[in-house]
Amino acid sequence: MKITLLAVGTKMPRWVDEAYHDYAKRFGRDITLELKEIKPEKRGGGVTAEKGIAAEHERLVAAIPARARLVVLDERGKNWTSVRLAEHLKDWMAGGDDVCFIIGGADGLSAELKARADELLQLSAMTLPHGMVRVMLAEQLYRAYSILNHHPYHRE
């Protein structure tokens, strides 16, 4: 199974890259976690938030892997526990599905992309820095994987 994280934003601090890659390498051979950074649209100079979101939308759609289930992170999405994420991961793996998670830019995501999603998922009710979201999502995916494999990483 391949899990793709599409994240609007480039040039993250070193600690973000190091933490993300630490979790990404922990998966077994049955799951690959890949990060694809999407160039954010520059704001100002007549580029409104709406124009920026539209430009980022085009870049995101072009980067979505074919036939992948689409999970969009959104503050109004479902609030899953780690165990619930593990249940979904198990179902996706059993169905042979690849999954693509999308982390939007500073102004959010287009309504069209949200409507296209198979799932809208809330990582937190709080606003989080985009780099932190990458790390937290990678950690939660690894935690879900460890739950499925009865690894002691997760404790209840």
N, C-alpha and C positions, 0 to 999 in steps of 0.2 A: 504494500500500500504506500502511496505517496501522499504526503500532506504538504501543501504549498501555502506559505504565508505571503500574501501580497500586501505590502505595506507602503503607503504613500510617505515618502521621506527618504532622504539619503544623508550621508555624513553624520551618522550617530556618534556619540561619544564612545571611546574605546571600551568603557565598562559595559555598555549595552551590547556591543558586538561580542565581547568575551563571554558575557553571561548567556546570551542567546546561543552561541556556538557550544558552550558547555552543555546545555540541555539538549541541543540538536544531536550531539554525538552519542547521547546515552541510549538512544533507541536501538533495539535489536535489528537484525537483518530484515525483518518483516515490515518495518516502517522506515520511510525516509522523510525527513523534515527538511524542506527547502525554503529559503527566504528569497523573495524577489522584491527588490526595492523599486518603487515607482517614483519617477521624478515629480516633485510637487510643482504646481504652476506658480510662477512668481506673482505676487500681488502688487497692486499699485500701478500707476501709469495707465489707468483706464481699465485694468483687469479687476472686475468686481468678484466678489465671492462666488456668485452664480457662474460667471465665466470660468473661474478657476476650477470649480467643481465639475463643470462640463468637460474641461480639458483633461482633468484627472480621470474622469469617468471613461473617456476614450482610451486612455493608457491602461487603465485597470482591465477593461473588457478585453483589450487585445492580449493581455497577459494571463487571462484565466485559462487554465488547462482544459482541453477538450474533455467532455464527459465527466468532469469533476463535480461533486456535490458542492454547493456554494453556501458558505456560512459567513454572514456579514456581521461584524461587531458593531453594535449600535446601543446607545444608552437606553433605548426603549425595548430592547430585545428581551428574550427569556433569560431568566437568572438561574442557571443550572448549578448544582453542586458538582464537586469533583467526581463523585460516584455517578451522577447522571451523565456527565461528559464521558466517563468510561463506558457506560451502557451504549451511548451513541457510537463511540469509537468501535466497540465490539460489533454493533450492527453494520457499520460501514465496512469493516474488515470482512465480515461474513458475506456481505453483498458484493465484495470485490470492488468497492467504490474508492476512488481517489477523492480527496477533499481539499477544497481551497478556502482558506480563511482570508477575509479582507479587513484590513485596518485602514480606515480613511485618513484623510489629511486634516489640516487644522480647521477647515470649515465644514468638514463632514463629507458625506457621500450623497450621490444623486438619489432621488426618489425612485428612479428607474432601476438602479442597481439593487436597492433595498427590496423592491418588489420582485426582482428576479431571484432573490436568495431563497434557498431551500429552508434556511433557518436564520433568524435574527437573534443574535446572542449578546447578552450584556455581560461584560467582564466585571464591571463595577458600576454602581450608581454614581460614583464620583468621577470627575474628569481626571484622566491620567495622562502623563506625558507619553507621547507616541513611542519613544524608546522603551519606556517601562512596560508598555502594553506588549511589545514584542517579547520581552523577557518573561512577563507573567503568562502570556499565552503559551509560549514554549514550555514553561515549567508545568502548567496545568495539563498540557498534552502529555508530557512525560509522566506526570502523576497519574493520569488516566491509564496510560500504558502500564505503569507499575501496578495499579490496582488489578488490571486484567491478568497480570502475570504473578499475582500474589507475592509481590516484592515488598519488603518491609518499609519502603520509602514512605508510603501512606499509612497513617494510623488513624483509627476511629475510636 
